[in-house]
Amino acid sequence: MKIRFEKLEKKFLNRSTFCVLSVLGFLWFIVPLLYIGKYNHGAADDYWFAFHVHCTWLNTHSLLEVVKTAFQEVVEFYKNWQGTYSSIFFFSISPMAFGEQYAHAVPYLMIGMTCISTFVLMYAILKRWMGLDGRTCISAVAAACVMQCAFMYTPASGLYWWNGAVHYVFMQGFFNLMTGFALLCFAEIERSHSRRIWLGLELIVCTGMAFVAAGANFSTALLCAEVLVLLGIIAIALWKKRRKKAYFWFAIPFLFGETGFLINVLAPGNAVRQANFQKGSVIGTIGKSFAYSSSQMMDWINIYVVVILILLLPVFLKAVQDSSFSFRCPLLVTAAAYCLYASMFAPGFYALGQEPLSRNQNVCKMFLLLGLVLLEAYWSGWLVHRVKVAKAVIPRHGKNVVGWTLILLCAFTVGIISFIRLDEVSKKAIFVNYGAYRLIADGEGNQYWHEYLRRLQLYRSEEKVVYVQPYSSHPYPLWVNSDTEMSYDDSGMISGLVAHWYMKDAIYEVK
């Protein structure tokens, strides 16, 4: 019987099998999100921020001139609208500025940045610091990417609408890269014979990522500033312990990141835009951030998130048993992670006087879900190294195989049954990939795209006043609720941004 259990462990409860299954699951969830990108097109502020770059490209077809124009836009908006210099630059070089067809690339860029930045961050933490094996890292990255993308809070503004997505999701990727490369720098310094070339390259990338992330949306920028302080404290602690002067090089990304944050928040344009909103108090903002973040966390950690974490648990328990990492103070680490998560809601409550915008909460949820996977690995290490009972339940040498097999099958079954019991609206709301599947299978996406092409033909016509038919549907998860797509008053006129883009006097939606 023991031999049979050992064979079962080798064939099923092993890291290679979980790695393969994780990658297949990742593809099953992500491919539909990418596929429906073929139906995507620009909307809302895409027509505003990228207008001058669009004109520059049409007149010159020079990338150098495009970059110059984008920097000019950064200066202009920095003075008159907001200090988020990195986001404004990317707003200006929207794919749509080079042609409407390039809007198809938006989900590839957003999901690509999410996956790459998640991999770098988790590789640095799980592989280089915790010492877990590569297969476990891949499983963890796949799970984290699935949860961040397929469980997106508002997918239209997180994956398909350029301005909403690049301002938050794309910029959050730069934060992940900054943190990941900072930890890779520390890991390189900790090597007995550190490689100066690798250390220098990692330091340069970390510095660049820190400056870019500091100029992002205020939630990511604040998170960047906070994490740089924490990393600075860690660098000082490690220097005191190891007496390695190379840790002082971290002062470079630290100064660039914190300077970028100050440039962002002290922009004259912030005061201009703030005049349209009622600013909250500091104490009230802190209280509301903790209360609201706790409420959102309870909603976001649903049964499906729990199932994914359960499926990862035996993998982590097996992987951490060979780790030499200390896994100290898990409660302190968890509390620090929660405080960072709660702080991401603070800019919304402080600047707007109300809960953050839904596209802002996309990155809050992404940070939470990514943090849950990392905390699970950390707590697994602490339990295995400090609690004897935890060691006894690890599936190894044919032991505990049946128990873990039943646990995983039960968790998977519960997830499937819970999904089946949902109505169509809830299925689409929770699983973005399911919404994408329905969009493809029902033909709604194809119909939506052809209706847009008919509009586009009229936009490109010689007529100065254009009349368009309303869309027959507003397909989820592509539709961005915006007056650039539909009329917003009794006259039937749609936003002047579209008319301005196509050099029209006016565009009316026929009722």
Secondary structure, 3 states (H helix, E strand, C coil): CHHHHHHHHHHCCCHHHHHHHHHHHHHHHHHHHHHHHHHCCCCCCHHHHCHHHHHHHHHHCCHHHHHHHHHHHHHHHHHHCCCCHHHHHHHHCCHHHHCHHHHHHHHHHHHHHHHHHHHHHHHHHHHHHCCCCHHHHHHHHHHHHHHHHHCCCCHHHHHHCHHHHHHHHHHHHHHHHHHHHHHHHHHHHHCCCCCHHHHHHHHHHHHHHHHHHHCCCHHHHHHHHHHHHHHHHHHHHHHHHHCCHHHHHHHHHHHHHHHHHHHHHCCHHHHHHHCCCCCCCHHHHHHHHHHHHHHHHHHHCCHHHHHHHHHHHHHHHHHHCCCCCCCCCHHHHHHHHHHHHHHCCHHHHHHCCCCCCHHHHHHHHHHHHHHHHHHHHHHHHHHHHHCHHHHHCCCECCECHHHHHHHHHHHHHHHHHHHHHCCHHHHHHHCHHHHHHHHHHCCHHHHHHHHHHHHHHHHCCCCCEEEECCCCCCCCCCCCCCCCCCCCCCCCECCHHHHHHCCCCEEEECC
